[in-house]
Amino acid sequence: MQVNNINLINFRNYENLSLDFSPNINMIIGQNGQGKTNIVEAVHFLSFAKSFRTNKDKEVINFEGNTSYIKSIVTNEADENKIDIKISKDSKKAINVDNIPISKISDLMGIINVVVFSPEDTKIVSDSPIYRRNFMDKEISQIRPVYYNLLLDYNKTLNNKNTLLKSQNIDMIMLDIYDEQLADIMEKIITYRDTFIKTISEIAKETHYIISSKKENLIIEYKSNLKSSIKSDILSELKDARADDIRHTVSTKGIHKDDIMLKIGDIDIRKYGSQGQKKTATISLKLSEIELIHNMKKEYPIVILDDIFSELDITRRMMLIEKLYNIQTFITTTEKIDINRDIKYFEVKDRNVY
Ligand SMILES: Nc1ncnc2c1ncn2[C@@H]1O[C@H](COP(=O)(O)OP(=O)(O)OP(=O)(O)O)[C@@H](O)[C@H]1O
């Protein structure tokens, strides 16, 4: 998979920027705050129709403008596609693939896959469960776009249920209907999450073992908030939680409370891991994502290393570069780094790229 070129209009600090990318390593160099991440953020939009650093699309619109455009030609094994994304201050985001408007973001997902390594990633290992759920959700959506639609349905129904729980006179029949719908969606989501964690844990275990110099066994387990993955059982768990839901005026049970357990041997690294163990586990997880996508799609995703490369020690740096052989990679860095590879350099300065 690769992004051949990109044209950014009124995107972040770029009024009109066109770049042709290398299918190998693209190194984007510049001082802090020049606009390096803005370029890779636009690449990420081509896969997910959103940024990897904000949920607010409108933030990417140039301060002086009303509408941002990202235009690109991308290729995968099967095809070459033209992707156009328009983000406006006063209308919905519009996405065209080969000049045809698409109505669901899931129709964009999977044309190209993107894996981002960023300094924020360590939060997956050390911060609250929401970061681990986001990691699962993003990765499963990439390989199974239908999962993304299930999540949208779940969140919509959950919001409706929560609104109902906050009302003065709760309509119990309506509450039953929402629980029925939620149980139905949860059965599917739990199955996807369980399969994903089983698959990625196998790959991550092997990867982590190698990058920890054969010292550590990484164990990853899915910790569902529900005891069962069968709809009828889920429904009875929701019924059992009803009194709590009403008391707290919010849904207390469900996949929105799921977590992932990360252990090295018997030790829960989420709580007790050293900085080094957390860093290595994060890299293992991310590298496993790349392998998982390759296993599923028989093609490597595009990889973005945003602001992390210069932070890595030489061993991790070389190991990463080895792994990224033949994968289109974008590296943002404040200084030129010499690697024994075919690299295309882009120098970012004063809202221009040279
Ligand atoms: N919507 C916007 N309109 C115009 N300029 C913006 C917008 N959003 C961000 N910027 C500008 O983009 C620049 C930051 O870009 P970016 O985050 O890509 O920097 P960077 O080169 O990756 O820096 P660092 O090395 O510090 O991470 C800042 O100058 C900021 O003011």
The ligand as an SDF file (V2000), in Angstrom:
LIG
                    3D

 31 33  0  0  0  0  0  0  0  0999 V2000
   -5.6860   25.1200   11.7120 N   0  0  0  0  0  0  0  0  0  0  0  0
   -4.4770   25.6590   11.5700 C   0  0  0  0  0  0  0  0  0  0  0  0
   -4.2760   26.7050   10.7210 N   0  0  0  0  0  0  0  0  0  0  0  0
   -3.0390   27.2360   10.5560 C   0  0  0  0  0  0  0  0  0  0  0  0
   -1.9470   26.8180   11.2070 N   0  0  0  0  0  0  0  0  0  0  0  0
   -2.0860   25.7930   12.0740 C   0  0  0  0  0  0  0  0  0  0  0  0
   -3.3490   25.1670   12.2980 C   0  0  0  0  0  0  0  0  0  0  0  0
   -3.1850   24.1780   13.2020 N   0  0  0  0  0  0  0  0  0  0  0  0
   -1.8750   24.1890   13.5340 C   0  0  0  0  0  0  0  0  0  0  0  0
   -1.2200   25.1560   12.8640 N   0  0  0  0  0  0  0  0  0  0  0  0
    0.2120   25.4740   12.9260 C   0  0  0  0  0  0  0  0  0  0  0  0
    0.9530   24.3250   12.5560 O   0  0  0  0  0  0  0  0  0  0  0  0
    2.1820   24.3480   13.2660 C   0  0  0  0  0  0  0  0  0  0  0  0
    2.3790   23.0380   13.9900 C   0  0  0  0  0  0  0  0  0  0  0  0
    2.5130   22.0320   13.0480 O   0  0  0  0  0  0  0  0  0  0  0  0
    2.9810   20.5690   13.4530 P   0  0  0  0  0  0  0  0  0  0  0  0
    2.2300   20.1050   14.6330 O   0  0  0  0  0  0  0  0  0  0  0  0
    2.9230   19.7730   12.2150 O   0  0  0  0  0  0  0  0  0  0  0  0
    4.4730   20.8660   13.8820 O   0  0  0  0  0  0  0  0  0  0  0  0
    5.7370   19.9100   13.8760 P   0  0  0  0  0  0  0  0  0  0  0  0
    6.6580   20.3830   12.8060 O   0  0  0  0  0  0  0  0  0  0  0  0
    5.3220   18.4870   13.8410 O   0  0  0  0  0  0  0  0  0  0  0  0
    6.3340   20.3040   15.2880 O   0  0  0  0  0  0  0  0  0  0  0  0
    6.9580   19.4300   16.4830 P   0  0  0  0  0  0  0  0  0  0  0  0
    8.3360   19.0510   16.0390 O   0  0  0  0  0  0  0  0  0  0  0  0
    6.9870   20.4310   17.5830 O   0  0  0  0  0  0  0  0  0  0  0  0
    6.0440   18.2840   16.7380 O   0  0  0  0  0  0  0  0  0  0  0  0
    2.1300   25.4680   14.2710 C   0  0  0  0  0  0  0  0  0  0  0  0
    2.8660   26.5470   13.7390 O   0  0  0  0  0  0  0  0  0  0  0  0
    0.6550   25.8040   14.3340 C   0  0  0  0  0  0  0  0  0  0  0  0
    0.4190   27.1490   14.6270 O   0  0  0  0  0  0  0  0  0  0  0  0
  1  2  1  0
  2  3  1  0
  2  7  2  0
  3  4  2  0
  4  5  1  0
  5  6  2  0
  6  7  1  0
  6 10  1  0
  7  8  1  0
  8  9  2  0
  9 10  1  0
 10 11  1  0
 11 12  1  0
 11 30  1  0
 12 13  1  0
 13 14  1  0
 13 28  1  0
 14 15  1  0
 15 16  1  0
 16 17  2  0
 16 18  1  0
 16 19  1  0
 19 20  1  0
 20 21  2  0
 20 22  1  0
 20 23  1  0
 23 24  1  0
 24 25  2  0
 24 26  1  0
 24 27  1  0
 28 29  1  0
 28 30  1  0
 30 31  1  0
M  END
$$$$
